[in-house]
Amino acid sequence: MTPFIHYTLLFECHADYFECHEVLEEAWQAGNREHHGYAALIQYAVIHYHLRRENVVGAKKSLSRLKQKIDVATPHLEALGIDVDSFRAHLDEWPLQARLPLTSDVRAQVDALKTTFPDTELTFEELVHRHLLRDRTDVITERELALAERQRGRR
């Protein structure tokens, strides 16, 4: 399963916008941040995550950033199977759509996979507060090591 298909299933089946972000962030980083379609879809998931948490200000800021990226992302989104004209139109609707505008062939593929995609084990509250519940030990350790390295360099 491609990262995009996984993202789409998480987005539409679980509304697990945090995990959508994580799935594409990993693929985007692995590709040296060159896939602008992934960056746009990460931003789209962030908007949905903010909205569910009732952070309208954060959602609107993220939406503004996404609209700035959309031209650069268009060929990448099209290659993934996003109907970009519909996607652009969705960005002007409020609230945003909870279903991605896919080309017919990709929509057929995703819909066929939905029947086999496992249900989420997360509660609604866990989905809403996902960023607060994750284990950040690795990130904190990496930041501490980088800080220590910078401090050694200053001596």
N, C-alpha and C positions, 0 to 999 in steps of 0.2 A: 504494500500500500504506500503510495507516495505521501510525502508530508502534506501536500495540499488536500488530497482526498481525506486523510486523517483529520486535518483541520476542519474540513467541511462537515464530516460526520460528527465531530465533537460540537461544532457550532450548532448544527441543526437538530441533532438527536439529544444532546445533553445540555445545550446552552452553557457549556463549560468554557467560557470565554478566556479565563485565565490559562487553561490548558491549551486552548487554541494558540494563544500567544507563545507558550512554551514550545509547542511542536514546531511552529514556523520559525521562532527565534533560533532554535538549534540548527535548522536547515539553512537559514539565512547566514548565520555565523560560519557554518561549514563551507558556504559558498563565498566567503570573503565579503559578505554584505553587498554582493553585486546584483542579487535578484530583487529588483525594486517592487515586483509584484508581491513578494513575501513581506517586504517592509510595509506596503499599503494594507495588506490583510492583517498584519500584526496590529497596525493602528486601528483598523476596523474592529477587531476584537477588543482592544482597549476601550474604545468608545462604548461598546455594549457593556463591558464590565463596569465602567463608570456609571452608566445609566442605571444599571441594576442596583448599584450602591447609592443611587440618588445623588450622585455627584455630577450635576448638570453642568457646572462650570468646567470641570475637568473633561467631560464628554465634549463640550463645545470647543474647547481648546484643541483637543485631539482631532475633532472633525475638521477644524480649520487647517491643521497640519496635514491631514490626509488630503484635503482638497488641493493643497499646494504640491503634493507628491503625485497626483493622479496622472498628469501628462507623461511624466517620466516612467511611471509604472504601467501605462497602458499596454505596451507590447508584451510585457511579462504577464500581465493579467489575462490578456487574450490567449497567450500560449497555454496558460493553465486551464482555460475553459470558462473564464468569466465573461459574461455579456457586459462589456464595459459601458455601453450606452445606458443600459438599465442600471448598472452599478452607479454611474454618475447621477442618474435621476434619483436613485434611492438616497444619495447623500444630501439631497435637498428636501427630503421628507422627514417629518419629525413626529413620532419617534421613528428610528431607523427600522428597516425590515429585519426580521429574525430568520429569513431564508435568503441564501445567496443567489444572485441572478446568474445561473449557469447556462452554458450553451446546451442544446438538447442532448447531445451525445454524452456530455459529462453529467448532466442531470440524470440520465438513464442509468449511468454507472453508479452514481451516488445512491439513487433510490433503490437500486438492486442490492447494494451493500447494507442499507439501513436495516434490512430484516435480519442480518447476521451480526450487526454491531451490538456488543453487549451493553446492557443498561448500566448507568452509572450507579455506584454505591454511595455517592455523596448525597447528603441531605441538601435541601435548598439553602439553609444557613451556611453550610460548608462551601457551597458554590459561591455564595455572596461574599464570604470573607476568606476566600482561598489564599490571597496574598498574605494574610495574617497568620495562616496556619502552616505555611510551608517551612521546611527545615532549611535555614540559611547558614548553617555551620560552615559549609565549604566556601561560600561567598565571603563570610566574615573572616575566615582564616586567610583566604587569599588577599583580602584588603589589608589585614594586619601584617602579612609578610611583605607586601608592597610598601607599606608605610615604613616598616623597619629597614627595608632596603634603601628607601629614599633618605631616611635619617642617617644611615651609615655613609651614604654618599656625600652628605653635607659636612661630615667631620673632617 
